Amino acid sequence: MTVLSEGAHRAHADDAVLRALAAYKRYETHDLAVAEGQVRQFMAPGRLRTRPGHRGGVDARAFYADTGSVGVGFMGYGADVTVDRRGDSRYLGIAIPLSGHIRVLGGGEAVLARAGESIVVIAPDGPFLAEWSADCDTLMLRVTTTALAHAARTLTGARDTGRPPRFAHQVLPLDRGHAVRSAARLLAETFGRYGDVAAVPGGLLRLLSEHTLSAVLLGLDHDLAAPAGPAFRAAPGRAVREAMRLVEDETTAVFNVGELARHLGVTVRALELGFRRALDETPHHYLRRIRLERAHRELLAADPVEGATVAGIASRWGFAHAGRFAASHKAAYGVTPSVSLRTSPRGDIAPPVAGAPDPIRTTGHEAGPPRVLPADAGRDTRSQGRDTRTAGHDVRTGGAPWRTR
């Protein structure tokens, strides 16, 4: 039986992704054996072979860069190719077709992932068998199981397993994989902007890694996704105040939310609840708001004649995407960052535009007056969400579920 997407359309390869990763070419070859050997250097090992009936040559190419814990690549084979991984891997892989399709096989059934419609989750455990169409170019995201284990402990507070979360091979609709796809594109765009991983500031690499790991753990199904208990305890007021002090003492972007939580000895969820209770905002929003102000101050004080650039200042304060930084800056201060940089350096901070919406807040409501931080608090805050996951089509391979939703 073959499960096909209705109303499928053929998409063209995303030239923007290829341009972003052009400086990170790993190979370009007409020999599939060479491609197989090269892929082993940065992805899970597997056998590559052209499918029976394929006519024509191979035009395989791959571009790839990583932070150590997470990596992103652009891959295509230029031929109808079968990918056969027989054993376990040290990586979780996410394949996002940009053109053509990938047919994932298992248990006598197949699930088709078409460009613009689906993503493929390749779990670290168990065999994996799939067919790439000749016109399939793919955006690949790779995450190490070691990084997943560490990030899962931070996000969930689970300290008893010491293992990475368990995923299943899945084909998911693109809307279900939106967070992961966006994280992969941001990673590629940032690497492309610098042209060399070694040129990316260390603080920015940590932020990108944290963002990608959070997108994977919060956006995909795995066995540690459910909370360990029915209630979460909010971080106490003193922990929130200490987090605020750490952020406000930065001279460049140092901490991300996960690192703040680890430094304070609380979970990310507890810190989020503490910030919401005390300030009616998330720690992520607080970080971005303070850093936008610091970046604006530095733009006003800097002198472009001495080499100061908008991109350099934005990057130093953790803003990896220049367009989003410019939009947030203009929403808050009424001018673009380049205008602020050209302003005579006096060190004054322009007040935010009167009546303008918060450029960073994403909670959907206007911020009220700041709350007074409680001296301490220890009440439980219980999650009030409900499970909205829908049943899908199950495909089983050696007992491992394939879930499509």
Steps between C-alpha positions, in 0.01 A plus 500: 500500500627850419382811679518807275429864577192641332537798271874470494701744296859500390709775658826636370822474700546792737778704344524720812605202713756390242644852479521521880699177525706542181822557698460165681525252213587147614492327163375515141537175312359270233615193696243374753767304690691824558181668624433209737847529651472877540153489658640276776721788610211718616177296489402151611667223296284321246514325163419702188396333178315606187154352472426234237391657176683829558643632177767765490788592723538624854543866588548488876587807706495600866565817696516475879603698811444446872551649846614166642162408646274601211568520128324592178557393142373509143510162323392341174602196297379591150383141459233263632689378806420261784642587842535194725614543860519161670582594861485771764650846471636770730281760329139600460441610142223713350469501121298787350444448125541825304419334167389154394411245766627239747320167531550350847466118505420260781290197582386455142360853489627838386434862591575771246647832616465765229672837481294776655279251683695277736815442701668169586620426854783243498532359850842400637380148584426219260532445125385761251416445134390770257506594133606845377359612165751624243368856530504501881714766666473495877565731793648274769516567874725283716497495882730288719338269753740632767374855451139376503554322833649811659232733361218264604616508862500879493157531339318230696694481826541125448818400682445128538556357152814669370401388151377684192127501424377222272352599167322293235555516125221731384369687201330815627296771325700816452286696745589249773868546421489877459717579807770253394496622139534863615789409732680321216460797266621746765805282560576491127446875455729584792779271380461654154534851636840423652631259234705307757384338824819619669396861431166466682523645855498230767202652679298498180588134436371411846176690439449329165564157652260567786232629263530198271496248786194667652320493164571127463403406856187716511394456138534122451352200681727300731469301821611787727256752353238449772572672835628272775221607736173692497646819648798728450633724775580853388851627567504719814524877478866501603584275203319738264686798648833319462417415138419867434830606658699255288340628181536867592868452589584360155734698277414271208245222455620220729204313643211327331194389694627146550835623635327741737288214633805277551692780672210555740437130562143501365330359191417712196130446570537618862686812385231575242227470764698720740546773239136488396384531860741782585528698175220368279753408231716203412874495571559481124302821446687666788836406347402637160355821644808583709738410218309711249544797734872424543549463126323833442720669760811361333384609154459857625839501670691330216681669213469335156821675394682285755356182350180454700227320304136422563561130435790485746306672780187293437702178506677600822161532668367170370293616201591252228244613243577851373154556353318410821739714704436799271122453524507475882729802529282715275182395683655598833694815407337624180815477288706225343824386669707659223347840580586457868857408406535818292372714787767715668639282782366653821397183682139615546226242458208606290173427676279234349239626255190611688212259460705249302436133577772308675726390209600175666204389709322206349242423769228689318421764761641838592738518791359661812700683766791299638415282795686513828699182537380284791753445774451129453231266385459129511155429372446246224390611159322223317494464127151550362556385144331203345629238267406605148696236314301314239521140405678423179603215280733249665768318305706251694856395430631231729268616777594869478199723427494736204257776580364730234271779596 
